[in-house]
C-alpha cells in the first residue's frame, strides 16, 4: 500500500461514524427493484459511517425515481489484521452473495475497488462500479477498470493548511498532532511534505506518536505564532482508539494555539477554527447523480469523472478567541455560530418601531392630504354632474343611487327627483320601474340594470314613459376604480322620437310609392302572367261543360278539367296576392325569410318583362332554404329595383349579349347570406360610384335617382349591407348581405 493511498484511507477512517451493515432501501411502489452493493474498506465502528450512508441514500433518492435497495459491507478488521483475512473475506462474500445479482457497486477507496473488481469478475461480470477516491489517488491511477466511473474528493491536507495560513498570515510554526498507528505515521509524513511545499521556512513542531495526556500537555504550551493541525489520529502510543470530534473537544480546552483539521465538518463546533473542510454527507450525496444514471441504463465508461466540492467554513467563536479578522475570509466563506451584537439582536424591533412611527406620521399627512383631495374631488364631481344635460345619477356597485344632479329633467316629475335627492339609499332598479311604469317591458331596461350591477361596461336604451307621448334615452357607463359603480344619464328624447316617427312615416310612403311605380311599369307583364291562367281556366270550364252535356258524361274527364281549373285559379291568385302584398303600406320588420324563395318568386313575376326586353335571366342559388333576418316585401322591392336596373342598363347592347345573373351565397364563418345581381351593361361611371346610393343620383336619362337610395335604407334597417362590386364582365354587380337566422 503506497503512502498516498494510506493518506486517503486515514482521511476516511478518522471521520467515519458507527454504521450498520444491513441493507438500506427506499422505493417507488411500481418500479422494479435495483440493488446496490456498497463496499467500505474499514470496520463499521468508526465515526462518520452514518453521514456517509445517509448522504449516499439522500443523493440517490434525489436523483433516482425508481425502487432501490442499498446493501453495505465493511471490509476492514480490527488491527492487527490476520494474514489470511483477504482470502477468507472473499470466500465469505462469494458464499453470502453468490445467489444475488447487484445492478451497481460503490467502492470507497482503491483497496475496496480492487476487492469489488475481483468479486464482480467472479459473481457479476460487467456490473458497473462507482469508485470514490481521493484526488492524489486519482492522479496516480487515471485509468480505471472497464465499466467504472469515479467520484473524486478534492480535499487534501495541503488545502486546509493553506486556508489556515490565509487566516493567520503571521504564522511561523505548525504543531502537527497525530497518532501512533502505522497508517497515522504514513499520513502525517505526507502532511509534513505538504507543509514543506507550501512554505519551507515554517517550523514544524512534532506532536505525533504520543499518549493523549502528553499530547494535551504539549499543546497547552506552544510558542507564539503557532497553529495546531490535527492530522491522522487513529491510536495513541498506548493503543487507545481515538476519534477526531472528542479529541478536538479535549484539546480545545487546553491548547493555546488555534486548531485546524481537514477531514470533515464533523469537528466544526467542537473547537477547530475551520477553513477548507469537506462534508462527508455532501461528498456521498454527490454519488447519487452518477449512480442514478447507471441504474437508468447509462454506460459507466461514458460517464465523466465527477468531483466533490469542498467548502470554506469557519467557527465565529474561534475567530474571536484567536483574534482572526473576518476580512481575511474569502467572499464565499460560511460563518457558523455568530453571536449578534445588541444592535443586531434588536435591530428588527428598533427598525419596526421606527417604521411604525414613520408610518403613523405618513398616515397623518396622507389623511390630511386625502381629505383636501376629496374635497376638491367632491367639488369637481358635483360640477361635472351639473354640467351633464338631463338627469345624471351616480349609482353604487350595490345598485343604490348615491347622488343626482339638480336638473329639472322633463323625463321625470317632481316626485321622482325629490325621491332621488331625499333618499340616497334608494335603489336605481326600483326608481326605474316606477319611472317607466309597471306595464313596461322589463327586458328593454335589462342592459341598463346589467351595467349598474357590473355585468356590462356600457349600455344605451330608449324607453317610452307611461303617458305614451314621452320618451327617454338612458345611457349607463360603468365607472373604473376600486369603488366601481356607474353613471346613469336620463335624456328627454321626445322631440327626436316624434321626428323619427314622422320621418319613418314619410320613408314608408316613399317605399310604397316606389313599389307602386315599379308595379306600374310591370303592368303589361303582370297582365300577361294573369292572362295565361285565366285562358286556361276558360278553356277547361268550356271542356267540362261539353263533357257534362253528353248523355253519358265521362266523370273522369270532368274531374280532370275541374282540377286544372283549380290549379290555374291558385296560380292566378298567387300572382294577385304578390301584387297586393307589394302594394300594401307596412313597416319593415325583421323575421326569418327564405332568400331563395324571394329570388324565385320575383324571377317569375319578371319573366315576361325579361322576355319582352330580350334579357335572359340566370339563377345560381344555394341548395335548400337560405333563411335570413329580413322582411319579405321590402326585400322583394330591393331585388325588383336591382333587376329592373340591370335590364334597363342592357337595352343599348345587342340582344344576344343581354344576360342578367342572380346569385345567392352563404358565408358560415361570417354568419351571413347574400344575393347579387350582375348585368352585362356599360357599368357605372367612376365619378358617381362613391355617391351611387345617395338620393337623386342616377345613371338613367329619365330616372329620379331614388331607387338605390331606397334600397340602401331598406337593407340598413334590416342590419345588412348593399354594395357595388367589381363585375366579372363589363357591367355592374350589386351585392346585398344580410344576417343569417341562427338556431
Phi, psi and omega in degrees: 000125182285165180297322183292321178293322177297325178298312181295321178299313181296324177304314181286319184301319187284351184238007182272150183248165178306129182213148179283163174254012179275160182293146171247136184219151168214153190209155164256137195302320190261348185282148176293149184287130173251131183253134181234131177253123179253123181249124180241137191279348187250174178283164190281359189266013184269150177292143177107348182302316180300322180294319180296309184292322179293320177297317179297316181293317180296317180296320180290321178296324180289321187264336185245127184262004183267198183257116186229148177229127182255127176244130185248133175231130179261125189264350184275167176228161177291134181294149358280143184282131178298152184293325182265015184298315180300319182293313180295325178295318180296317179297320180295319180295321178295318179295320185284320187244014183297335181262004182250160178234124178256146180269341179200153177234133174251118180248126181259109178084158190297322180299318177295323180296317179299318178294319180297319180295317179296317180294321179297317181296331181277323190247320190224069182304136176084355179293130183291149180238135171255114183261124175259119188217162177281164183296322181291320176297323181295320179294325181280339183228070185288339184249107178280179176287163178301155179059044183222138169233164189228151169236124187253129173271121190278345187287137173227167177300326181301319181295319179295316180294322177299317179292327177295317178294330176293321179287326182234077185294343181271012183294136177245340186220151174231122176269116182264115181257128181202171183273184185253355180292162183300312182288338171299314181295320178298314179300312186292330173297320177296325178293319177300319179297320180295320179296318180296322179293325180289312183202102182293345181277350181289137176275134181252121177262116186274112176242036181259157175074021181255170171284163180298320182294316180293324178298316180296320181293316180294324181289344181274354183228043179281150180288170180297162178055041179240141169243149181253122179250122180269113180268223180282125181218086182266313178226146172272183186294340179269005180082009178284130179286132184239138172242150190296309185305311177296323179300315180298319181297319181290318182291326185294338181281338185242336185293141178256020177223151180295140183261141176226150179205142188247005189286314179191176179277010177294332181274354178296137182088352180266344180144352178278154180287315181124221184112213178281111181232165183235132179270121178300318180300315182292324179300311184277343170296324180294343177290340186300320185292306178294327179294321178296320179296323177296315181294334179274004174107002181290150177282121183300325181294335182273351182279137179287156176292128182261142182245127177277128185274149175261168181231153176260107184233136179228156176264114184302325181295323179286327175301315180291323182298320185256011174067036180269126182284141177291343178293340179280352182281146174290161184299330184265014183290145175255127182253121180257155172062033179291132174267129184274149176281176179301317180295316180293326182289320184249011182302320182297319181290320180295314180295325178296318179296314179296324179294318179296319180296315179296323179296316181296318178296318178296323180295320179297314179297318180298317181296322178295315179294322180294322178297317178294320180295321181293325177298315179295321179295322178297316179295318179294319179297317179297317180295321179294318179298319181291334181279348181280129177292146180082192181271118180251131183233133170266122184245132181287170181297331179278356176099007179270146177281118183270321184202154176222151174282180187255026178288137175270071187292142183285349179280349180230159176260178185298328181297316181296315180298320179296323179296317181296315185277341181269339183227098184289346180263011178293134180281140184291322181297324177292318178298319181293319178298318180291328183289313185270351177097154184289336183274355183292154178288115185294334181292336180296321182270000184300318179302323179294317180295326178294325176293318183293335178260007173088012180273340180225159180275313181217159176197148176222127177225157177238126186232143173277148175272164188302332183282358175065009177242004180228146176229148174233145172253126181250123177244126181237135179227129178285133181273139177276158178121169184296328182280336179067221183088188183208159175249124181241128181239130176255124179241139177281114182246023184300311183297317179294320181295317178297320179295321178295318179298318179295319179296319178297323178297313178297321180297318178297324177298316180296316179302317182295315180297323178297318178295318180299316180297320179295319179292328176298320178293337182262011185304314180300315180296318180294320178298318178296321178298321181284329184295326181296306179295327180292318178296321179294321178299314181299315182296317180290325178294316179297319179297318179298321178298317181296319178296323182288331183285347180293151180297326178233080188295145175272103185292334178295317179291323177298317182295320179295322178295320179293323178296321177295321178298316181298315181298316181291329178293318179296322179297316179295322181292322179297323178296317180294321180295320176301317180295317181297317181297323180286337179272349181290152176256098181226152178284155179283129177234159179256122178208174181282121177228150181270112182296322178296320181295322178297316181297316182295316183295317182288328176296325177293319179296320184272004185301311182292323178299320180293321180296317179295327180274357181071027182254132175263119182267125179247127179254129175233093190250147174294137180300145176078197178280150176229087188275128177231165175274115181186197181228129187305304187295310178301323178292324173300319181297316179298312181296323178299313179300315183292319180290320177297318178299319180295318178296315180297327183291342184256011182293334185269357182255162180303147185299325183290350180256004185272097177239134175237117184252125177245122182239151167241146184223156178232129176238093183294327181295315179274355181057046179225161171230161185209156167232148181228149178236119184236131180241174180252020184287193183285351180086186183253133179300142184299327186288343181247003181300316183293336184247020189296328184265009175276154179299147174067019173255120184215157174254358180269150180291322183249019181272155178270343180080025180255340187300306181291327176298318178294317177302316180299315181295317181298312183294320178298320180295337178267005180080020181249191181221144174233138184209157174262121184250164175294129183272148176286345175243201186274349187270212182250153179225107179261134183235132179244125182243132184226153179289142177287155171279119182266142180292000000 
